[in-house]
Amino acid sequence: MRLVVAECAAHYTGRLSAHLPKATRLVVVKADGSVLLHSDGGSYKPLNWMSPPCSMAVSEPDDEARERGVTSSWAVQHAKSDDRLEIEFFEVFHDSQHSLGVDPGLIKDGVEAHLQAMLAEQISLLGEGHNLIRREYMTAIGPVDILARDAAGHTVAVEIKRRGEIDGVEQLTRYLDLLNRDPLLAPVKGVFAAQEIKPQARVLATDRGIECLILDYEAMKGFDDVESRLF
């Protein structure tokens, strides 16, 4: 990765035209060929950029550009389109290159798979007397996250989301409609479980007779089954 802090201007042409007047910015050139221009604001989003595949040519300024104070120019051309980013550098304050190596990628904590595994282990969060039938119970339209049985022997279908929204309630409704056609499972009640449930989703779930359960991920991670400990 190359990092350049410089006073620069940029002009983009292609599907539209855009111009960045002269200012101090961070220019990032990544190993995949992408080029990004950042200001000291705007969060993570660059002011302008070129995505790979693209090529970059560095050239000396002509007489007119040199009179304007330009010291060098970059022309970044996309390989599969007419998109082109031209950057004029007036003064370079920092220019360094760094090898970052292979990135292992983002490892998310608290994703739906984690919530599903922990709820299966702590099935009593659904209520006393609940027992796990199985995780990922397959149906003709996809797997139900958790299938359980309550203290009265009734089947319970649980749909798990990090953020509970209306589409999750609709998904569980479809599962319940299908599961309730099976005489070995019916009647099947639904539980919509999430770390956060939007008000509209809660209203829809309640209207359809679906129970809502808020999952406290931090508390679930610290679950301690006293009866299973040796000491």
HUDAFEN-V497712 format. One record per residue. N is the residue number from 1. BURIAL is + if it has 9 or more other C-alpha atoms within 8 Angstrom, else -. D_LAST is the distance of its C-alpha to the last C-alpha in Angstrom with 2 decimals. Layout:
# HUDAFEN-V497712
N;BURIAL;D_LAST
N;BURIAL;D_LAST
This chain:
# HUDAFEN-V497712
1;+;52.02
2;+;54.98
3;+;54.87
4;+;58.19
5;+;58.73
6;+;62.40
7;+;65.14
8;+;66.05
9;+;67.59
10;+;66.92
11;+;68.79
12;+;67.36
13;+;69.58
14;+;68.85
15;-;67.95
16;-;68.72
17;-;69.83
18;-;67.85
19;-;68.57
20;-;66.45
21;-;68.73
22;-;68.33
23;-;65.14
24;+;62.34
25;+;59.63
26;+;56.86
27;+;57.83
28;+;55.08
29;+;56.00
30;+;53.18
31;-;53.08
32;-;53.74
33;+;57.05
34;+;56.26
35;+;57.79
36;+;56.58
37;+;58.13
38;+;55.94
39;+;56.90
40;-;54.80
41;-;53.67
42;-;53.15
43;-;49.46
44;-;48.86
45;-;52.12
46;+;54.99
47;-;58.54
48;-;59.84
49;+;58.72
50;+;59.68
51;+;57.33
52;+;57.69
53;+;59.65
54;+;62.05
55;+;64.00
56;-;64.82
57;-;68.09
58;-;68.61
59;-;72.19
60;-;74.30
61;+;75.88
62;-;79.52
63;-;82.07
64;-;81.50
65;+;77.71
66;+;78.14
67;-;80.38
68;-;77.59
69;-;75.25
70;+;73.33
71;+;72.11
72;+;70.59
73;+;69.86
74;+;67.28
75;+;68.19
76;+;65.26
77;+;66.50
78;+;64.50
79;+;65.16
80;-;65.42
81;-;67.09
82;+;69.52
83;+;66.78
84;+;67.47
85;+;66.02
86;+;68.22
87;+;66.87
88;+;69.20
89;+;67.82
90;+;69.64
91;+;67.42
92;+;64.21
93;-;61.77
94;-;58.94
95;+;58.77
96;-;55.83
97;-;54.29
98;-;50.66
99;-;49.04
100;-;45.79
101;-;44.98
102;-;43.29
103;-;41.11
104;-;37.89
105;-;38.46
106;-;36.60
107;-;33.01
108;-;32.44
109;-;29.19
110;+;29.04
111;-;31.65
112;+;32.04
113;-;30.32
114;+;27.09
115;+;27.42
116;+;28.10
117;-;25.07
118;+;22.70
119;+;24.52
120;+;24.32
121;-;20.51
122;-;20.59
123;+;23.56
124;+;22.88
125;-;24.44
126;-;27.66
127;-;27.06
128;-;25.12
129;-;25.82
130;+;26.67
131;+;26.02
132;+;26.73
133;-;29.82
134;-;29.98
135;+;30.30
136;+;33.77
137;+;35.63
138;-;39.06
139;+;42.23
140;-;45.83
141;-;45.63
142;-;42.27
143;-;38.54
144;+;36.77
145;+;33.55
146;+;31.43
147;+;32.58
148;+;30.51
149;+;31.17
150;+;30.79
151;+;30.06
152;-;33.78
153;-;33.91
154;+;35.87
155;+;35.56
156;+;34.42
157;+;35.49
158;+;33.77
159;+;35.54
160;+;33.51
161;+;35.21
162;+;34.34
163;+;37.38
164;+;38.66
165;+;42.43
166;+;45.18
167;-;45.27
168;+;41.64
169;+;42.59
170;-;45.62
171;-;43.55
172;+;41.25
173;+;44.39
174;-;45.82
175;+;42.71
176;+;42.73
177;-;46.43
178;+;45.92
179;+;42.83
180;+;44.56
181;-;47.33
182;-;45.00
183;-;45.25
184;-;41.95
185;+;40.13
186;+;42.34
187;-;41.92
188;+;39.70
189;+;38.67
190;+;37.80
191;+;35.19
192;+;36.06
193;+;32.93
194;+;33.22
195;+;32.08
196;+;35.54
197;+;38.14
198;+;41.76
199;-;43.66
200;-;46.20
201;+;43.55
202;+;41.88
203;-;45.31
204;+;46.12
205;+;42.81
206;+;43.19
207;-;46.79
208;-;45.73
209;-;43.06
210;+;40.19
211;+;37.07
212;+;35.90
213;+;32.27
214;+;31.36
215;+;28.40
216;-;26.56
217;+;25.63
218;-;23.75
219;-;21.61
220;+;21.06
221;-;20.01
222;-;17.26
223;-;16.00
224;-;12.32
225;-;11.56
226;-;8.89
227;-;9.58
228;-;9.09
229;-;5.53
230;-;3.81
231;-;0.00
